[in-house]
Amino acid sequence: MTVTLGSNYLGNDRCEFTVWAPTLKNVAVVIAGEDKQRAIAMEQQAEGYWKATAEGITPGTRYFYQLDGNLMRPDPAAHLQPDGVHGASAVVDPNAFSWSDRSWCNLPLSEYIIYELHVGTFTPEGTFEAIIPRLGVLKELGINAIEIMPVAQFPGDRNWGYDGVFPFAVQNSYGGPDKLKELVDACHQQGIAVIIDVVYNHLGPEGNYLPDFGPYFTNKYRPLWGEAMNFDEEYSDGVRNFFIENALYWLRDYHIDALRLDAIQAIFEMGARPFLQQLSDAVADLSEQEGRKFYITAESDLNDVRVLRPKELGGYGLDSQWCDDFHHVLHTLLTGEDDRYYQDFGQIQQLVKSFKEGFVYDGQYAPHRKRRHGNSSKDQPAHQFIVFSQNHDQTGNRIGGDRLSTLISFDGLKLAAATILLSPFLPFLFMGEEYGETAPFLYFVSHSDEDLIEAIRQDKEKEFTQGSESGKFNNPQDVNTFNQCKLNWEKHQQGQHQILWNFYRRLIELRRTIPALKNRSKETLDSSCLEAENLLFVRRWHDNSQVFYVINFSNNMVKFEPNIPEGNWQKILDSSEESWKGSGASLPDVIQPQKSISIPPLAVAVYQISG
């Protein structure tokens, strides 16, 4: 059982406060904003917890914790920070919102078609509420799950969200708790699941007051971002409870359907029971209690199937993870880039392997890493891997925040869409890619500490300018850096943007309606290639349904002989057709085994057996 933290409003102007502070001698709740300051002494409980129940507390009441008689700090588990990361915390009534999603029971994970969005840049308003009118368009496209970048309170009003410092507090500038609930409720009315991105490997540099309460961090490890969380040393039980309770809080109180764990390779520990395994067990227990399935997905560059395996087999038991290898080989084939980690990729055979197995690197030497990397994912189900051609990291960690739409041709964008959406894996779209958005997605912040602002500017400028990319460096603190990233949503109804949008919709329709594409089994898939020609072949089947598609990643017309079974193979999609702004269809409407045909440059064609 986890210990519930923060302010728990009980109704009738009563509130229970709970905080973990195992090394302090006394803790009090100080009610802010009253004529006479009121301090309510807290009673020390077992294992470092402090509790107090107070009268005369209404929703919206501001409060601080007073630590050892003098230090005033916001609640680490505050549900709302109405005045930002340095201000008082506010009491929230969790029962004030009236839900209308009683019939919602989540979707099977294997059916998820995920759309990642950043609240601040998805709409001009940059709020939860402003997203709701766009849900119908996403539904029409075929999206049935949105993944929201972190919404835990961060400094200022613009940030990717990975600098959050109050994991339980819903970002005030986005609209706060009730507006997030409105968005989730509206999504469920549209049949759309909601994934929230959470960060359990570090906290941001401004407004991080957790060390004042207890040993949340450790110097035992040297992570890339900030201090490592204390998941395995003295007092680590309280740290684990803090983050496990946070996960349950989002799922239980906000009706979130799945969590995406950020960069789990940066969660360091040496304990006998891994934190991720404990988290997975807690979420499974909640699923059983609530009568509906919750999922945990993870970002990991470890290429380690322990993330996915059940704990009975020594795994962590998470439901799915990002497959970076799939992205990297696809990106290199489309762009020709070979810097950074891309130097480990670029061969069409790697895409063949990823289609069949998931990971490309399963123990081979990786030149960029200068070591052997990964283990085999061949036996893991396809629905455990999330694949993408773009995401916030792969876009935002470029000096110009370049989207694929500014790096490759229109024909190339269609190939990227087809490769992702016709795969057996869970497809993941980054907001705007479906219509070829050209606005960049840059790294941006809005800190208040001048020294920190300058340190971040220097660090990011050094990071970007040391790479091989050319382009103008944008100061992360400059509000114009943020404003450049706003989507031009109206473009999805204009010119070639609308054509690309319709192409995505058609691919999603095929994925959902053709049994061979609906089936997620890797055992009913065969993939091969013509190496020198950069030509990919994929055949998928299920019962009497069969699909064969060919993707030409080269800039040349390529002749080939389809290696397919006998049957009536009818063309159902051809990206080179003029209706898709192609050069004109040259592929036949019907193909036969071993009969030579030619595919135009940068084209994809899909054939279905019939009769």
C-alpha positions in Angstrom: 0.0 0.0 0.0 1.2 3.5 -0.8 0.8 6.5 1.5 -1.3 9.3 0.1 0.5 12.6 0.1 -0.3 16.3 -0.1 -3.5 17.9 0.9 -6.5 15.6 1.0 -9.7 17.7 1.1 -12.3 15.8 3.2 -15.3 18.1 2.6 -17.1 20.3 5.1 -14.0 22.6 5.2 -11.8 19.9 6.6 -8.5 18.9 5.1 -5.9 16.3 5.9 -2.2 17.1 5.2 0.5 14.5 4.7 4.2 15.1 4.0 7.2 12.9 4.0 10.1 14.5 6.0 12.0 11.7 7.8 15.0 13.7 9.0 13.2 16.8 10.4 12.3 17.4 14.0 9.1 19.2 13.6 6.8 20.2 10.7 3.7 22.5 10.6 1.2 23.5 8.1 1.0 27.3 7.8 -2.2 28.7 6.3 -1.3 31.6 4.0 -3.4 34.7 3.3 -5.2 35.0 6.6 -5.1 38.1 8.8 -3.4 36.2 11.5 -1.0 33.6 10.4 -2.2 30.1 11.5 0.3 27.3 12.0 -1.0 23.8 12.5 1.4 21.4 14.1 1.8 18.1 12.4 2.1 14.7 14.2 5.0 12.5 13.4 4.0 9.1 12.0 6.0 5.9 11.2 8.7 5.9 8.5 9.1 9.6 8.3 5.6 10.8 7.6 3.8 13.8 9.2 0.1 14.3 9.3 -2.4 17.0 10.4 -6.1 17.4 10.0 -7.3 21.1 9.9 -10.7 22.7 10.2 -11.8 25.9 8.3 -9.9 24.9 5.1 -11.8 25.4 1.9 -10.7 24.5 -1.6 -8.3 27.1 -2.9 -6.8 27.7 0.6 -3.1 28.6 0.2 -0.6 26.9 2.5 3.1 26.3 3.1 5.0 23.8 5.3 7.1 25.2 8.0 10.2 23.0 8.5 12.0 22.8 11.8 10.4 26.1 12.9 11.7 28.5 10.3 12.0 27.3 6.7 8.8 27.9 4.7 8.3 25.7 1.6 5.5 24.7 -0.8 4.1 21.2 -0.6 6.2 18.7 -2.6 3.0 16.9 -3.4 0.9 20.0 -4.0 -2.0 19.5 -6.5 -1.8 23.1 -7.6 0.8 25.9 -7.5 -1.4 28.9 -8.5 1.5 31.4 -8.2 4.2 29.2 -9.7 7.0 27.1 -8.3 8.0 29.6 -5.5 4.5 30.4 -4.3 2.1 28.8 -1.8 0.4 25.5 -2.6 -3.4 25.4 -2.9 -5.9 22.9 -1.6 -7.9 21.2 -4.4 -11.2 19.4 -4.0 -10.7 16.1 -6.0 -14.5 15.5 -6.1 -15.5 18.9 -7.4 -15.3 17.8 -11.1 -18.3 15.9 -12.5 -17.0 13.2 -14.8 -19.1 11.9 -17.7 -16.9 9.0 -18.8 -18.4 6.2 -16.7 -18.8 3.9 -19.7 -15.1 4.4 -20.7 -12.9 1.4 -20.1 -9.8 2.2 -22.1 -8.8 0.6 -25.4 -6.6 -2.4 -26.0 -3.0 -1.2 -26.2 -2.5 -3.0 -29.5 -5.1 -0.7 -31.1 -3.5 2.6 -29.9 -2.6 5.1 -32.6 -0.7 7.7 -30.6 -0.5 11.5 -31.2 2.1 13.4 -29.1 1.3 17.0 -28.4 2.8 19.8 -26.3 0.0 21.8 -24.6 1.7 25.2 -24.9 2.4 25.0 -28.7 -0.5 22.9 -30.0 -2.9 25.8 -30.0 -2.5 29.6 -30.0 -3.9 29.7 -26.4 -1.6 27.0 -25.1 -4.2 25.6 -22.7 -5.9 22.3 -22.0 -9.2 23.8 -22.9 -8.1 25.0 -26.3 -7.2 21.4 -27.3 -10.8 20.2 -27.0 -12.2 21.7 -30.2 -9.4 20.0 -32.2 -10.2 16.5 -30.9 -12.8 15.9 -33.6 -10.2 16.5 -36.3 -7.8 14.1 -34.6 -10.6 11.5 -34.4 -11.4 12.0 -38.1 -7.7 11.4 -38.9 -7.9 8.1 -37.0 -6.1 9.1 -33.8 -7.4 7.2 -30.7 -4.7 8.1 -28.1 -3.1 11.4 -27.4 0.2 11.6 -25.5 0.6 14.8 -23.6 4.1 16.0 -22.8 4.7 16.6 -19.1 2.2 18.9 -17.3 3.7 18.8 -13.8 4.4 22.3 -12.6 7.5 23.8 -14.0 9.0 27.3 -13.7 7.3 30.1 -15.6 4.8 29.5 -18.4 6.8 27.9 -21.2 8.8 24.7 -21.0 9.0 21.3 -22.6 7.9 20.0 -19.2 10.9 17.9 -18.3 12.0 20.7 -15.9 9.0 20.0 -13.7 9.6 20.3 -9.9 6.1 19.6 -8.5 5.2 16.1 -9.9 1.6 16.2 -8.5 0.7 19.8 -9.5 -1.0 20.5 -12.8 0.7 23.4 -14.6 -1.1 26.5 -13.7 -0.6 28.3 -17.0 -2.2 25.4 -18.9 -5.4 25.7 -16.8 -4.8 23.7 -13.7 -6.5 20.5 -12.4 -10.1 20.9 -13.5 -9.2 22.0 -17.0 -7.0 18.9 -17.4 -9.9 16.8 -16.2 -12.2 18.5 -18.8 -9.7 17.6 -21.5 -9.5 13.9 -20.4 -13.3 13.7 -20.1 -13.7 15.2 -23.6 -11.2 12.7 -25.0 -13.0 9.8 -23.6 -16.3 11.1 -25.1 -14.5 10.9 -28.5 -13.2 7.5 -27.8 -9.6 8.8 -27.4 -7.3 7.5 -24.7 -5.0 9.8 -22.8 -1.3 9.2 -22.0 0.6 11.5 -19.7 4.4 11.9 -19.9 5.9 11.6 -16.4 9.5 12.2 -15.3 10.8 10.0 -12.5 14.6 10.2 -13.2 15.3 13.8 -12.2 13.7 17.2 -11.3 14.3 20.6 -12.8 16.8 23.1 -11.6 14.5 25.9 -10.4 11.9 25.5 -7.6 13.2 22.0 -6.6 12.6 22.1 -2.8 12.5 18.4 -2.2 16.0 18.3 -0.6 14.6 20.5 2.2 12.2 17.8 3.1 14.3 14.7 3.0 16.9 12.6 1.1 15.1 12.4 -2.2 18.4 12.5 -4.1 21.7 10.7 -4.0 25.3 11.4 -5.1 25.9 7.7 -5.6 25.3 8.1 -9.4 26.3 10.7 -11.9 23.3 11.2 -14.3 23.1 13.4 -17.3 20.4 15.7 -15.9 20.7 17.0 -12.3 21.0 14.8 -9.3 19.9 11.1 -9.3 16.7 10.1 -7.4 17.4 8.0 -4.3 15.8 4.7 -5.2 18.1 2.4 -3.3 19.8 4.0 -0.3 18.7 5.0 3.2 15.1 6.4 3.2 14.6 5.2 -0.4 11.2 3.7 0.6 9.8 7.2 1.0 11.2 8.3 -2.4 9.7 5.2 -4.0 6.3 5.8 -2.4 6.4 9.5 -3.6 6.7 8.5 -7.3 4.5 5.4 -7.2 1.8 7.4 -5.5 2.3 10.0 -8.2 1.7 7.4 -10.9 -1.5 6.1 -9.2 -2.7 9.7 -8.7 -2.7 10.5 -12.4 -4.5 7.2 -13.3 -7.0 7.3 -10.4 -7.8 11.0 -9.9 -7.4 12.2 -13.5 -8.7 9.1 -15.3 -5.5 9.0 -17.3 -5.2 5.7 -19.3 -1.5 5.3 -19.6 1.8 6.7 -18.4 4.9 7.3 -20.5 8.0 7.1 -18.3 10.7 9.5 -19.5 14.2 8.2 -20.1 14.2 5.2 -17.7 17.9 4.5 -18.5 18.5 7.5 -16.2 16.7 5.8 -13.2 19.7 4.4 -11.3 19.4 1.8 -8.6 21.0 -1.4 -7.3 18.2 -2.7 -5.1 16.9 -6.3 -5.1 13.5 -5.2 -6.2 13.7 -2.7 -9.1 11.6 0.5 -8.7 10.1 -0.1 -12.2 9.0 -3.5 -11.2 7.4 -2.2 -8.0 5.7 0.6 -10.0 4.3 -2.0 -12.5 2.9 -4.1 -9.7 1.2 -1.1 -8.1 -0.4 -0.1 -11.4 -1.6 -3.6 -12.0 -3.2 -3.6 -8.6 -5.0 -0.4 -9.4 -6.2 -1.8 -12.7 -7.8 -4.7 -10.8 -9.3 -2.3 -8.2 -10.8 0.0 -10.9 -11.9 -2.7 -13.3 -10.1 -1.2 -16.3 -6.6 -1.6 -17.7 -4.0 1.0 -17.2 -0.7 0.9 -19.2 2.9 1.9 -18.6 5.0 2.8 -21.6 8.6 3.8 -21.4 11.3 5.7 -23.2 14.5 3.7 -23.0 17.6 3.6 -25.2 18.9 0.4 -23.4 17.5 -2.1 -26.0 16.9 -4.3 -23.1 13.8 -6.6 -23.1 13.9 -6.8 -19.3 11.8 -3.6 -19.5 9.0 -5.6 -21.1 9.3 -9.1 -19.7 7.1 -10.0 -16.7 8.7 -10.1 -13.3 8.4 -13.9 -13.3 11.0 -13.9 -16.0 13.2 -11.3 -14.3 11.6 -8.3 -16.1 10.0 -5.0 -15.0 6.6 -5.9 -16.5 6.0 -2.6 -18.4 3.5 -2.8 -21.3 5.5 -1.2 -24.1 8.6 1.0 -24.9 9.8 3.3 -27.6 11.9 1.6 -30.3 14.6 4.2 -31.1 16.3 1.8 -33.6 13.3 1.9 -35.9 13.4 5.7 -36.0 17.1 5.9 -36.4 17.3 3.6 -39.4 14.3 5.2 -41.0 15.6 8.7 -40.5 19.0 7.9 -42.0 17.4 6.2 -45.0 15.2 9.3 -45.6 17.8 12.0 -44.9 21.2 10.5 -45.4 22.4 12.0 -42.1 25.2 10.0 -40.4 26.3 12.2 -37.5 25.8 11.5 -33.8 24.1 8.1 -33.1 22.9 8.1 -36.8 26.4 6.7 -37.7 25.2 3.4 -36.3 22.4 3.2 -38.9 21.6 3.8 -42.6 21.3 0.3 -44.0 18.1 -1.0 -45.5 18.8 -4.5 -44.0 18.5 -2.9 -40.5 15.0 -1.8 -41.3 14.2 -5.3 -42.5 15.5 -6.6 -39.1 13.6 -4.0 -37.2 10.3 -4.9 -39.0 10.9 -8.6 -38.0 12.2 -8.1 -34.5 12.0 -4.6 -33.1 15.6 -3.8 -32.0 18.3 -3.5 -34.6 21.1 -3.8 -32.1 20.8 -6.9 -30.0 24.4 -7.4 -28.9 26.4 -6.2 -31.9 29.1 -3.5 -31.7 27.7 0.0 -32.1 30.3 2.4 -33.5 28.8 5.5 -31.9 28.6 3.9 -28.5 32.0 2.2 -28.9 30.7 -1.0 -27.3 28.2 -3.8 -27.9 24.6 -2.8 -27.4 21.3 -4.4 -26.6 19.7 -7.9 -26.4 17.2 -9.6 -28.7 13.6 -8.5 -28.9 12.7 -11.2 -31.4 10.3 -13.0 -29.0 8.5 -9.9 -27.7 5.0 -9.1 -29.2 4.9 -6.3 -31.8 2.4 -4.2 -29.7 5.1 -3.7 -27.1 7.1 -1.4 -29.4 6.2 2.2 -30.2 7.6 3.5 -33.5 7.8 6.9 -35.0 9.4 9.0 -37.7 9.4 12.1 -35.5 9.0 13.1 -31.9 9.8 16.0 -29.6 13.3 14.8 -28.9 14.4 14.0 -32.4 13.0 17.3 -33.6 13.8 19.6 -30.6 17.4 18.3 -30.1 18.5 19.8 -33.4 19.9 23.4 -33.5 17.0 24.5 -35.7 14.3 22.3 -34.3 13.9 20.9 -37.8 10.9 18.7 -38.7 11.2 16.1 -41.4 9.1 18.4 -43.6 12.0 20.8 -43.9 14.6 18.0 -44.4 13.1 15.8 -47.0 10.8 16.0 -50.0 7.0 15.6 -50.0 7.4 12.1 -51.5 9.7 11.3 -48.6 7.1 12.4 -46.1 4.7 9.9 -47.6 7.3 7.1 -47.2 7.8 8.0 -43.6 4.1 7.8 -42.9 3.7 4.5 -44.7 6.7 2.9 -42.9 5.3 3.8 -39.5 1.6 3.2 -40.1 1.9 -0.1 -42.0 4.3 -1.6 -39.4 3.0 -4.2 -36.9 4.1 -1.9 -34.1 2.2 0.9 -32.2 2.4 4.0 -34.4 3.3 7.3 -32.9 2.8 10.7 -34.6 4.3 14.0 -33.4 1.8 16.9 -33.6 1.7 18.5 -37.0 3.6 15.8 -38.9 0.3 14.5 -40.4 0.0 17.6 -42.6 3.7 18.5 -42.9 4.0 21.3 -40.4 7.0 23.4 -41.1 7.2 25.4 -37.8 10.2 24.2 -35.8 10.0 22.6 -32.4 12.9 24.2 -30.4 14.1 23.9 -26.9 12.5 26.6 -24.7 12.3 27.6 -21.0 11.1 30.6 -18.9 13.2 30.6 -15.8 13.4 33.5 -13.4 17.0 33.1 -12.1 19.4 35.1 -14.3 22.4 33.0 -13.6 20.5 29.8 -14.4 19.2 31.4 -17.6 22.7 32.2 -18.7 24.0 28.8 -17.8 21.3 27.1 -19.8 21.9 29.4 -22.8 25.6 28.6 -22.8 25.1 24.9 -22.3 22.6 24.6 -25.1 24.6 26.8 -27.5 27.7 24.6 -26.8 25.7 21.5 -27.3 24.2 22.6 -30.6 27.2 24.3 -32.1 29.5 21.4 -31.5 27.4 19.2 -33.7 27.6 18.9 -37.4 24.3 20.7 -38.1 24.3 24.2 -39.3 21.7 26.8 -38.4 21.0 29.7 -36.1 21.0 29.1 -32.4 17.8 30.2 -30.6 18.1 31.4 -27.0 15.8 29.0 -25.0 14.7 31.9 -22.7 13.6 34.2 -25.6 9.8 34.2 -25.9 10.2 34.3 -29.7 11.9 30.9 -29.5 8.7 29.5 -28.0 6.3 31.4 -30.3 8.1 30.0 -33.4 7.0 26.6 -32.3 3.2 27.2 -32.4 1.4 25.0 -34.9 -0.1 26.5 -38.0 -3.1 24.2 -37.6 -5.1 25.8 -40.5 -2.6 24.3 -42.9 -4.1 20.8 -42.7 -6.9 22.0 -44.9 -4.6 23.7 -47.5 -2.9 22.4 -50.7 -0.3 19.7 -50.3 -0.7 19.8 -46.5 -4.3 18.6 -46.9 -3.1 15.9 -49.4 -0.6 14.6 -46.8 -3.3 14.7 -44.1 -5.6 12.6 -46.3 -2.7 10.2 -47.0 -2.2 9.7 -43.3 -5.9 9.1 -42.9 -6.0 6.6 -45.7 -3.1 4.7 -44.1 -4.7 4.6 -40.7 -8.0 3.4 -42.4 -6.1 0.5 -44.0 -4.4 -0.3 -40.7 -7.8 -0.5 -39.0 -9.9 -2.3 -41.6 -7.6 -4.9 -43.3 -7.2 -8.0 -41.1 -3.6 -8.6 -42.2 -2.7 -5.1 -41.0 -4.8 -5.2 -37.9 -3.0 -8.3 -36.8 0.0 -7.3 -34.7 1.8 -10.7 -34.8 5.5 -10.6 -35.9 5.0 -14.3 -36.8 2.7 -13.4 -39.7 5.2 -11.0 -41.3 8.0 -11.4 -43.8 10.3 -8.6 -44.7 13.2 -8.5 -47.2 15.0 -6.0 -49.4 17.1 -5.2 -52.4 20.2 -3.9 -50.6 21.9 -1.9 -53.4 18.6 -0.4 -54.5 17.3 0.6 -51.0 14.1 -1.2 -51.7 12.0 -2.7 -48.9 9.4 -5.5 -49.2 6.9 -6.5 -46.5 4.3 -9.1 -46.7 1.8 -9.6 -43.8 -1.1 -12.0 -43.5 -3.9 -13.1 -41.2 -6.3 -16.0 -42.0 -7.4 -15.3 -45.6 -6.2 -11.7 -45.6 -2.8 -10.9 -47.2 -1.0 -7.6 -47.9 2.2 -7.0 -49.8 3.9 -3.6 -49.9 7.0 -2.2 -51.4 8.8 1.0 -50.4 11.5 2.6 -52.6 13.9 4.7 -50.5 16.1 5.5 -53.5 15.9 8.4 -55.9 15.9 5.9 -58.9 13.2 3.9 -60.6 13.8 0.3 -59.5 12.8 -2.9 -61.3 11.9 -6.0 -59.2 10.1 -9.3 -59.2 7.5 -9.6 -56.4 8.2 -12.7 -54.3 4.6 -13.3 -53.4 2.2 -16.3 -53.3 -0.1 -17.0 -56.2 -3.4 -15.0 -56.1 -5.2 -11.9 -57.4 -3.0 -9.1 -56.0 -4.9 -5.8 -56.4 -3.3 -2.4 -55.8 -5.0 -0.4 -53.0 -2.6 2.4 -52.4 0.1 4.1 -54.6 1.8 7.2 -53.4 3.0 8.1 -56.9 -0.5 8.7 -58.1 -1.3 12.3 -59.0 -4.1 12.3 -56.4 -1.3 12.0 -53.8 0.7 14.7 -55.6 2.9 12.1 -57.1 4.6 12.0 -60.5 2.0 9.7 -61.9 1.2 6.1 -61.3 3.3 3.6 -63.3 2.8 0.5 -61.2 0.2 -2.0 -62.5 -3.1 -2.3 -60.8 -2.6 -6.1 -60.6 0.8 -7.9 -59.9 1.8 -11.5 -60.3 4.5 -13.5 -58.6 8.0 -13.2 -60.2 6.7 -11.0 -63.0 9.0 -7.9 -63.3 7.6 -4.5 -62.5 9.1 -1.1 -61.7 8.5 1.3 -58.9 9.2 5.1 -59.2 11.7 6.9 -56.9 10.6 7.5 -53.3 7.3 5.7 -53.7 5.2 3.2 -51.7 2.7 0.8 -53.1 0.3 -1.5 -51.3 -1.3 -4.6 -52.8 -4.0 -6.8 -51.3 -4.9 -10.3 -52.3 -8.6 -10.8 -53.1 -10.8 -13.6 -54.2 
